[in-house]
Amino acid sequence: MQDMRIQLEALHPTEQTEQQSAWFTLPIYEDELSETIGIEEDSEDYTVKDTDLPYDFIKAGDETITLDEINDIYYMFEDLPSEMKDEIDALMEEYDCLEDLHDQRDNIYFYSGCKSMADVAKERLFESGDFRNIPEYLQEHFDYASYGESLEEDGTWIITNSGVFELPY
């Protein structure tokens, strides 16, 4: 995963600093702001000029976001399982904000390698043990696609290239 970076610009640059803006790798420490662009600790005298993030969590031009909020976004993202980080664009289509996704991360089930709801149906049946006593030659005749359609109607699913996410609502 690439570093998460953000470019901040001092709203009121001082003569003591050579730079008015700089790129920072998240998380950002207060002394970095002071040393690099002259922003004092707890000051909000900066704006987000640009971002290099895996998703548009922070908008360029934001003058109201605090350093704590920037770092919270970093820590929430880093706390997500790797499959969620890899498919963040698809997941954020279902969630209003990163905090909501982060709060639900333990309630989201990921079916790795499944490419369709039929694959999910098959995996669920084998995981549950429901097919344990059915001979393999009969299992081949089961309509996984139809069962997958039923699952899809009764839940919220995100199908991605790396697998299928089952959301808790």
N, C-alpha and C positions, 0 to 999 in steps of 0.2 A: 504494500500500500504506500502510496506517495505521501510525503510530508504535507500536512495541512498548513497553508500559509495565508497571511493576510497583510495587505499593505495599508498602513495607517499614515495619515498626514496631520501634522500639527495645524490647528485652526489659527493659532496665534504664535508663530515661530519666534524664538528668541535669538538674540545675536550670539549667544553662547554655543549654539549648535550649528554645525555646517549643513546638516540635512533638514529639509522640511518634511520629508516623508521617507519611509523605509519599509522593507518587507520583513515580517517576523514569522518565524516558525512557531506554531502553537505547541504547547501553551506559552503564553507571553508572561514574562516576569516584569514587575513594576520597574525594577532598576534598568531593564533593557529600554523601556520607553524613555526614561529620563536621560540615559546615556546617549541614545541614538537620535531622538528627535526633540529632546528637551521637555517632555511632558512629565510633570511632577506626579508623585504617588497620589492616588485618589482623584486626580484631575480627569475631567471628561472633555478636555480641550483638544479633541482630535476627531477626525472623520475616517470612515472606511473608504479608502480610495479604490482598492481592488481586492479580489480574493482568488485563491487557488485552492478550492475545497472540492471534495468529492460530490457535493450537492450544494445548492444555493441556500445554505442555512443563514448566511449573513449577506446583506445587500450592500453593494457599493453605494456610497453617499450617506450611509447611516451615521448620524451624528449623535444618536441617543444611546447606542449600545455601550455597555460598560466593559471594562477589562474582565471583570468576574463573569459576565454573561458570555463573552467570547470564549473564555477558558472553560466554562460549563458546557458549551456546545462541543468543544474539543473532547472533554472527558466523557460526555454522554456518547458521542460517536465511537470513541475508543473502547467503550464498555460493551458495545454491541458485538454479538457473535460474528465471526468472519463472513459467514454466508449472507448475513444482513448487510454488512459493509459493502460486500461485492455487488449487491442488488439494491443499493440504497435508492436509486431513481425509481424503480418499480414500487418499492415499499412506501416511498413518500407520496405516491399517487393516492394512497389509501389513508394516510395520516396527515393531520393538520400541521403538526410540528414535530421536530426531533424529540422533544420531551415526551410526547404521547407515545411515539414508537419505543422510546427507551423504557417507559413505564410498562409497556406490554411485552417487552422482549422475551420474558420467561414464559409467556402464554402463547407464543407463536411457534408452531411446529413446522419444521422444514423436512420435506421429503427429498433428500439428496438424489440427484440423478433421474428423478421422474420428469418426463417431458410432457405428460398429459394427465388428465384426470383418470384415464383408464390405468395408467401406471400407478397412480396413487391408490386406486381401488384395489389393485392386485397386491400392493405392498401392505395395505391395511388388513386385508384378509389373511395374508401370511403372518404378519406380526401378531394378530389377535389369536392365531391358532385355530381359527374356524375351519381351515382347510386341512388340518393335521390328519384327520381320519378319512379324507376323501382321496381315492387313488388318483395319481397324476394324470392318467389318461382321461379321467372325468373332469379334472380341473381345467383341462384345455378347452372344454366346451362352455365354460362359464362366460357370461357376457360382462366382461370388465368395463367396457365402454358404457353400458347402460347403468351399471352400479356407480361408475364415475360421474355420470350425469346427475344421478340422485344426490351424490355427495355435494356436487357443485351447487345444486339448487338449495341445499340445506345449510350452506356455509359461505364463508368469504375466502376466496382463494386467489393467489397470485402465481401465475405460471411464468417462470423465467427460464433462461437457457441453462442454468445450473440446477434447477429443481423447482419444487412447488412449495409455496408457503401457505399454511392454513392459519388464518387470522382468528382471534378469539371472539369475534362478533359477527 
